[in-house]
Amino acid sequence: MPSLFRKIFQTGIVTEPLGPDADEVVQLVKAVSVQAQRLFGRALAVREVDAGSCNGCEIEISGLTSPVYDSERFGIHFVASPRHADLLLVTGPVTRNMEVPLRKTYEATPDPKLVVAVGDCSQTCGVFAGSYAVTGSVDQVIPVNVFVPGCPPEPADILAGILTALNRMPPR
């Protein structure tokens, strides 16, 4: 045990700081929280749907729940059921196998429905364009409020897209 502590003290801190935009990220997450409280009177419930992506965007979305962004602390909750969701985060082009489930997920989401399509593939189908397995972009299947560009977009860009969608929604 003492050798373990010795090794820890000799190694020191090896993690990287968030960077110069750390304050901007915190302000962005707080802005999403404030807007969700204004619109819904509670935390924002998000349902993520992978419509056929390569999972690059999902990795960045899971980064929102990491200790760096800590979106849960600011009232952004990921939910398992679309019936509890205020917003759908959709990634990837829509594959033939996911076209019907995506429509049913959208229909199960209560009004007002907000959809944020994440990543270049959700808008242009990216490298999957022209594939026999792809139906098309997300907006060809369900209405989209905001597209977040990037391959994959960073978590801060996803937060900005969520905030843009919330800002476009009229208060209840």
PASEBA-1860 file (N, C-alpha, C; in nm, 3 decimals):
! residues 172
1> MPSLFRKI> 0.081/-0.120/0.000/0.000/0.000/0.000/0.086/0.126/0.000 ~ 0.190/0.134/0.084/0.273/0.255/0.080/0.337/0.278/-0.057 ~ 0.370/0.169/-0.129/0.431/0.187/-0.262/0.330/0.247/-0.360 ~ 0.204/0.215/-0.343/0.101/0.272/-0.428/0.091/0.423/-0.405 ~ 0.086/0.464/-0.279/0.080/0.607/-0.248/0.204/0.681/-0.299 ~ 0.318/0.618/-0.285/0.442/0.678/-0.332/0.434/0.701/-0.483 ~ 0.383/0.600/-0.554/0.371/0.612/-0.700/0.273/0.724/-0.737 ~ 0.163/0.734/-0.664/0.064/0.839/-0.691/0.127/0.977/-0.672
9> FQTGIVTE> 0.197/0.996/-0.563/0.259/1.126/-0.535/0.369/1.159/-0.635 ~ 0.443/1.059/-0.681/0.549/1.083/-0.778/0.492/1.119/-0.915 ~ 0.381/1.055/-0.952/0.319/1.079/-1.083/0.255/1.217/-1.089 ~ 0.185/1.255/-0.984/0.118/1.384/-0.982/-0.011/1.383/-1.063 ~ -0.060/1.499/-1.092/-0.184/1.513/-1.168/-0.153/1.499/-1.316 ~ -0.222/1.406/-1.382/-0.195/1.381/-1.523/-0.313/1.416/-1.614 ~ -0.422/1.462/-1.556/-0.535/1.499/-1.640/-0.515/1.638/-1.697 ~ -0.580/1.664/-1.808/-0.569/1.794/-1.872/-0.682/1.883/-1.825
17> PLGPDADE> -0.656/2.012/-1.810/-0.765/2.103/-1.776/-0.860/2.116/-1.895 ~ -0.983/2.160/-1.868/-1.083/2.175/-1.974/-1.036/2.272/-2.081 ~ -0.963/2.372/-2.044/-0.910/2.465/-2.143/-0.959/2.605/-2.120 ~ -0.922/2.695/-2.210/-0.958/2.835/-2.191/-1.107/2.863/-2.205 ~ -1.182/2.773/-2.271/-1.326/2.795/-2.289/-1.410/2.728/-2.182 ~ -1.351/2.691/-2.069/-1.423/2.624/-1.961/-1.539/2.709/-1.911 ~ -1.517/2.838/-1.894/-1.624/2.926/-1.847/-1.737/2.936/-1.948 ~ -1.702/2.935/-2.076/-1.803/2.940/-2.181/-1.892/2.816/-2.179
25> VVQLVKAV> -1.831/2.699/-2.156/-1.907/2.574/-2.149/-2.003/2.578/-2.032 ~ -1.955/2.622/-1.917/-2.041/2.631/-1.798/-2.156/2.728/-1.824 ~ -2.128/2.841/-1.886/-2.234/2.938/-1.918/-2.335/2.880/-2.015 ~ -2.289/2.800/-2.110/-2.377/2.737/-2.209/-2.470/2.637/-2.141 ~ -2.415/2.554/-2.053/-2.498/2.456/-1.983/-2.598/2.526/-1.893 ~ -2.554/2.631/-1.826/-2.646/2.708/-1.740/-2.757/2.773/-1.822 ~ -2.724/2.823/-1.941/-2.824/2.885/-2.027/-2.930/2.784/-2.071 ~ -2.887/2.661/-2.102/-2.982/2.555/-2.137/-3.073/2.528/-2.018
33> SVQAQRLF> -3.016/2.520/-1.899/-3.093/2.494/-1.777/-3.196/2.604/-1.752 ~ -3.154/2.728/-1.764/-3.245/2.842/-1.741/-3.359/2.842/-1.842 ~ -3.326/2.817/-1.968/-3.429/2.815/-2.073/-3.527/2.700/-2.052 ~ -3.477/2.583/-2.012/-3.565/2.468/-1.984/-3.658/2.500/-1.867 ~ -3.604/2.563/-1.764/-3.688/2.602/-1.650/-3.795/2.701/-1.693 ~ -3.759/2.794/-1.780/-3.855/2.894/-1.827/-3.966/2.830/-1.909 ~ -3.928/2.735/-1.995/-4.026/2.674/-2.085/-4.109/2.564/-2.019 ~ -4.042/2.479/-1.940/-4.110/2.362/-1.887/-4.134/2.369/-1.737
41> GRALAVRE> -4.065/2.458/-1.670/-4.077/2.467/-1.524/-4.005/2.355/-1.452 ~ -3.917/2.288/-1.523/-3.842/2.175/-1.467/-3.721/2.147/-1.555 ~ -3.653/2.038/-1.524/-3.536/1.998/-1.601/-3.576/1.955/-1.742 ~ -3.480/1.959/-1.831/-3.501/1.918/-1.970/-3.482/1.767/-1.981 ~ -3.580/1.699/-2.038/-3.572/1.554/-2.060/-3.539/1.527/-2.205 ~ -3.429/1.455/-2.229/-3.378/1.430/-2.363/-3.381/1.281/-2.393 ~ -3.431/1.245/-2.509/-3.426/1.106/-2.556/-3.334/1.104/-2.678 ~ -3.231/1.022/-2.671/-3.136/1.011/-2.782/-3.176/0.892/-2.868
49> VDAGSCNG> -3.176/0.912/-3.000/-3.212/0.807/-3.095/-3.100/0.792/-3.197 ~ -3.043/0.674/-3.205/-2.943/0.643/-3.307/-3.019/0.586/-3.427 ~ -3.028/0.664/-3.534/-3.105/0.622/-3.650/-3.020/0.548/-3.752 ~ -2.892/0.526/-3.721/-2.806/0.452/-3.813/-2.666/0.509/-3.822 ~ -2.619/0.571/-3.717/-2.488/0.638/-3.722/-2.373/0.541/-3.700 ~ -2.252/0.594/-3.711/-2.131/0.515/-3.687/-2.093/0.515/-3.540 ~ -2.169/0.583/-3.456/-2.154/0.596/-3.311/-2.055/0.703/-3.269 ~ -1.999/0.777/-3.364/-1.911/0.887/-3.328/-1.988/0.996/-3.253
57> CEIEISGL> -2.108/1.026/-3.300/-2.191/1.129/-3.235/-2.237/1.083/-3.096 ~ -2.265/0.954/-3.082/-2.308/0.903/-2.952/-2.198/0.919/-2.847 ~ -2.074/0.900/-2.890/-1.962/0.918/-2.797/-1.958/1.062/-2.749 ~ -1.980/1.156/-2.840/-1.980/1.297/-2.801/-2.101/1.331/-2.715 ~ -2.216/1.271/-2.743/-2.335/1.293/-2.661/-2.312/1.238/-2.521 ~ -2.249/1.121/-2.510/-2.220/1.067/-2.377/-2.121/1.156/-2.303 ~ -2.041/1.233/-2.378/-1.951/1.330/-2.315/-2.026/1.437/-2.238 ~ -2.152/1.464/-2.276/-2.232/1.562/-2.202/-2.255/1.521/-2.057
65> TSPVYDSE> -2.256/1.392/-2.032/-2.280/1.343/-1.896/-2.151/1.319/-1.819 ~ -2.038/1.346/-1.882/-1.908/1.325/-1.818/-1.885/1.432/-1.711 ~ -1.785/1.412/-1.627/-1.754/1.513/-1.525/-1.715/1.649/-1.583 ~ -1.669/1.653/-1.707/-1.630/1.780/-1.767/-1.751/1.868/-1.792 ~ -1.855/1.814/-1.856/-1.974/1.892/-1.888/-2.080/1.882/-1.779 ~ -2.094/1.765/-1.720/-2.182/1.742/-1.606/-2.322/1.799/-1.628 ~ -2.380/1.768/-1.743/-2.510/1.825/-1.780/-2.621/1.786/-1.683 ~ -2.609/1.671/-1.621/-2.710/1.625/-1.525/-2.722/1.723/-1.408
73> RFGIHFVA> -2.610/1.777/-1.366/-2.610/1.872/-1.254/-2.688/1.998/-1.289 ~ -2.691/2.033/-1.416/-2.760/2.154/-1.460/-2.901/2.126/-1.511 ~ -2.951/2.006/-1.490/-3.090/1.978/-1.524/-3.115/1.929/-1.664 ~ -3.019/1.863/-1.724/-3.041/1.799/-1.854/-3.038/1.650/-1.829 ~ -3.154/1.587/-1.837/-3.166/1.445/-1.805/-3.194/1.364/-1.931 ~ -3.122/1.254/-1.946/-3.149/1.162/-2.056/-3.249/1.060/-2.006 ~ -3.356/1.040/-2.084/-3.464/0.951/-2.043/-3.472/0.832/-2.137 ~ -3.527/0.722/-2.086/-3.536/0.599/-2.163/-3.658/0.593/-2.253
81> SPRHADLL> -3.760/0.670/-2.219/-3.885/0.663/-2.296/-3.911/0.795/-2.367 ~ -3.953/0.790/-2.492/-3.988/0.914/-2.561/-4.112/0.980/-2.499 ~ -4.191/0.904/-2.427/-4.310/0.960/-2.362/-4.274/1.059/-2.251 ~ -4.151/1.053/-2.204/-4.105/1.145/-2.099/-4.016/1.255/-2.154 ~ -3.994/1.256/-2.284/-3.895/1.346/-2.345/-3.955/1.480/-2.386 ~ -3.875/1.583/-2.370/-3.908/1.716/-2.423/-3.838/1.738/-2.556 ~ -3.728/1.666/-2.577/-3.644/1.688/-2.695/-3.585/1.556/-2.741 ~ -3.582/1.537/-2.872/-3.517/1.419/-2.930/-3.383/1.462/-2.990
89> LVTGPVTR> -3.278/1.389/-2.955/-3.146/1.406/-3.017/-3.131/1.289/-3.113 ~ -3.127/1.314/-3.242/-3.120/1.207/-3.341/-2.985/1.211/-3.410 ~ -2.921/1.095/-3.421/-2.790/1.088/-3.486/-2.796/0.995/-3.607 ~ -2.709/1.024/-3.702/-2.692/0.937/-3.818/-2.795/0.957/-3.926 ~ -2.769/0.898/-4.042/-2.872/0.895/-4.146/-2.978/0.796/-4.102 ~ -3.096/0.808/-4.156/-3.203/0.715/-4.117/-3.192/0.591/-4.205 ~ -3.166/0.478/-4.142/-3.159/0.353/-4.217/-3.300/0.298/-4.238 ~ -3.313/0.207/-4.331/-3.444/0.148/-4.359/-3.502/0.079/-4.236
97> NMEVPLRK> -3.416/0.017/-4.157/-3.463/-0.051/-4.036/-3.502/0.045/-3.925 ~ -3.457/0.169/-3.931/-3.488/0.265/-3.825/-3.592/0.370/-3.865 ~ -3.639/0.366/-3.988/-3.736/0.465/-4.033/-3.866/0.459/-3.951 ~ -3.924/0.342/-3.939/-4.049/0.327/-3.863/-4.027/0.351/-3.713 ~ -3.924/0.293/-3.652/-3.902/0.323/-3.509/-3.880/0.472/-3.482 ~ -3.813/0.543/-3.572/-3.791/0.686/-3.552/-3.924/0.761/-3.559 ~ -4.009/0.725/-3.654/-4.142/0.790/-3.663/-4.225/0.761/-3.539 ~ -4.221/0.638/-3.493/-4.299/0.602/-3.373/-4.245/0.672/-3.249
105> TYEATPDP> -4.114/0.688/-3.242/-4.055/0.762/-3.130/-4.100/0.906/-3.134 ~ -4.098/0.966/-3.252/-4.143/1.105/-3.268/-4.291/1.118/-3.228 ~ -4.373/1.025/-3.274/-4.516/1.029/-3.243/-4.542/1.010/-3.093 ~ -4.458/0.932/-3.026/-4.475/0.906/-2.883/-4.428/1.023/-2.796 ~ -4.349/1.112/-2.854/-4.300/1.227/-2.779/-4.413/1.328/-2.763 ~ -4.436/1.375/-2.640/-4.546/1.471/-2.620/-4.518/1.606/-2.686 ~ -4.626/1.677/-2.718/-4.613/1.812/-2.774/-4.571/1.908/-2.665 ~ -4.497/2.012/-2.694/-4.439/2.046/-2.823/-4.314/1.962/-2.849
113> KLVVAVGD> -4.301/1.912/-2.968/-4.190/1.823/-3.003/-4.071/1.906/-3.052 ~ -3.955/1.881/-2.992/-3.832/1.944/-3.038/-3.738/1.835/-3.087 ~ -3.679/1.856/-3.204/-3.585/1.758/-3.259/-3.455/1.829/-3.296 ~ -3.346/1.777/-3.242/-3.213/1.826/-3.276/-3.140/1.710/-3.344 ~ -3.104/1.729/-3.471/-3.033/1.628/-3.547/-2.883/1.655/-3.533 ~ -2.810/1.557/-3.483/-2.669/1.575/-3.449/-2.579/1.509/-3.552 ~ -2.481/1.585/-3.601/-2.381/1.531/-3.693/-2.414/1.554/-3.839 ~ -2.310/1.553/-3.920/-2.326/1.575/-4.064/-2.415/1.468/-4.128
121> CSQTCGVF> -2.403/1.345/-4.083/-2.479/1.236/-4.144/-2.629/1.253/-4.126 ~ -2.671/1.319/-4.018/-2.814/1.339/-3.997/-2.873/1.434/-4.100 ~ -2.789/1.517/-4.160/-2.837/1.613/-4.259/-2.806/1.573/-4.403 ~ -2.686/1.518/-4.425/-2.644/1.488/-4.562/-2.624/1.338/-4.588 ~ -2.637/1.258/-4.488/-2.611/1.113/-4.490/-2.462/1.082/-4.495 ~ -2.376/1.182/-4.510/-2.232/1.165/-4.504/-2.181/1.053/-4.592 ~ -2.094/0.969/-4.536/-2.035/0.858/-4.613/-2.138/0.750/-4.644 ~ -2.253/0.756/-4.579/-2.357/0.656/-4.602/-2.449/0.693/-4.719
129> AGSYAVTG> -2.433/0.811/-4.775/-2.519/0.857/-4.885/-2.513/0.759/-5.001 ~ -2.629/0.727/-5.055/-2.637/0.637/-5.169/-2.641/0.490/-5.132 ~ -2.628/0.459/-5.006/-2.632/0.319/-4.963/-2.773/0.263/-4.977 ~ -2.781/0.138/-5.014/-2.912/0.072/-5.025/-2.983/0.066/-4.891 ~ -2.908/0.074/-4.781/-2.965/0.060/-4.647/-3.014/0.192/-4.589 ~ -2.990/0.304/-4.657/-3.023/0.435/-4.603/-3.147/0.492/-4.670 ~ -3.243/0.534/-4.588/-3.364/0.599/-4.637/-3.336/0.743/-4.674 ~ -3.261/0.813/-4.588/-3.229/0.953/-4.616/-3.194/1.026/-4.488
137> SVDQVIPV> -3.195/1.159/-4.496/-3.162/1.240/-4.380/-3.280/1.241/-4.282 ~ -3.253/1.287/-4.162/-3.355/1.286/-4.056/-3.476/1.370/-4.096 ~ -3.453/1.487/-4.158/-3.566/1.573/-4.192/-3.654/1.518/-4.304 ~ -3.611/1.411/-4.369/-3.696/1.344/-4.468/-3.794/1.249/-4.400 ~ -3.772/1.222/-4.270/-3.857/1.128/-4.197/-3.941/1.199/-4.091 ~ -3.879/1.289/-4.014/-3.950/1.366/-3.912/-3.906/1.512/-3.921 ~ -3.989/1.604/-3.871/-3.948/1.746/-3.874/-3.830/1.770/-3.780 ~ -3.735/1.852/-3.824/-3.616/1.883/-3.746/-3.615/2.032/-3.715
145> NVFVPGCP> -3.590/2.067/-3.588/-3.581/2.207/-3.547/-3.441/2.265/-3.569 ~ -3.338/2.184/-3.538/-3.200/2.232/-3.546/-3.110/2.119/-3.593 ~ -3.018/2.152/-3.684/-2.911/2.060/-3.722/-2.783/2.107/-3.655 ~ -2.708/2.013/-3.597/-2.578/2.043/-3.537/-2.472/1.982/-3.629 ~ -2.397/2.067/-3.702/-2.298/2.013/-3.795/-2.174/1.961/-3.722 ~ -2.101/1.875/-3.791/-1.976/1.822/-3.737/-1.968/1.673/-3.756 ~ -1.847/1.622/-3.759/-1.828/1.479/-3.778/-1.716/1.429/-3.686 ~ -1.749/1.401/-3.564/-1.871/1.434/-3.490/-1.859/1.573/-3.429
153> PEPADILA> -1.973/1.635/-3.395/-1.967/1.765/-3.328/-1.922/1.748/-3.183 ~ -1.860/1.849/-3.130/-1.816/1.845/-2.991/-1.936/1.862/-2.899 ~ -1.926/1.815/-2.775/-2.037/1.830/-2.680/-2.084/1.975/-2.665 ~ -1.993/2.071/-2.667/-2.033/2.211/-2.656/-2.120/2.253/-2.774 ~ -2.091/2.201/-2.893/-2.172/2.232/-3.011/-2.311/2.170/-2.999 ~ -2.317/2.050/-2.942/-2.447/1.984/-2.920/-2.530/2.065/-2.820 ~ -2.465/2.113/-2.714/-2.535/2.198/-2.617/-2.586/2.326/-2.684 ~ -2.505/2.385/-2.770/-2.547/2.506/-2.841/-2.668/2.476/-2.930
161> GILTALNR> -2.670/2.359/-2.994/-2.785/2.320/-3.075/-2.911/2.301/-2.992 ~ -2.895/2.242/-2.874/-3.010/2.225/-2.783/-3.062/2.361/-2.741 ~ -2.971/2.452/-2.706/-3.011/2.587/-2.665/-3.082/2.660/-2.779 ~ -3.033/2.645/-2.901/-3.098/2.708/-3.017/-3.240/2.656/-3.033 ~ -3.258/2.525/-3.019/-3.393/2.467/-3.030/-3.485/2.521/-2.920 ~ -3.433/2.529/-2.798/-3.514/2.581/-2.687/-3.549/2.728/-2.709 ~ -3.454/2.806/-2.763/-3.480/2.948/-2.786/-3.583/2.972/-2.896 ~ -3.597/2.876/-2.987/-3.695/2.890/-3.095/-3.835/2.851/-3.052
169> MPPR> -3.845/2.787/-2.937/-3.975/2.739/-2.890/-4.047/2.850/-2.813 ~ -4.173/2.877/-2.849/-4.247/2.980/-2.773/-4.280/2.929/-2.633 ~ -4.284/3.017/-2.534/-4.319/2.973/-2.398/-4.463/2.924/-2.391 ~ -4.487/2.829/-2.301/-4.623/2.774/-2.287/-4.711/2.866/-2.208
END
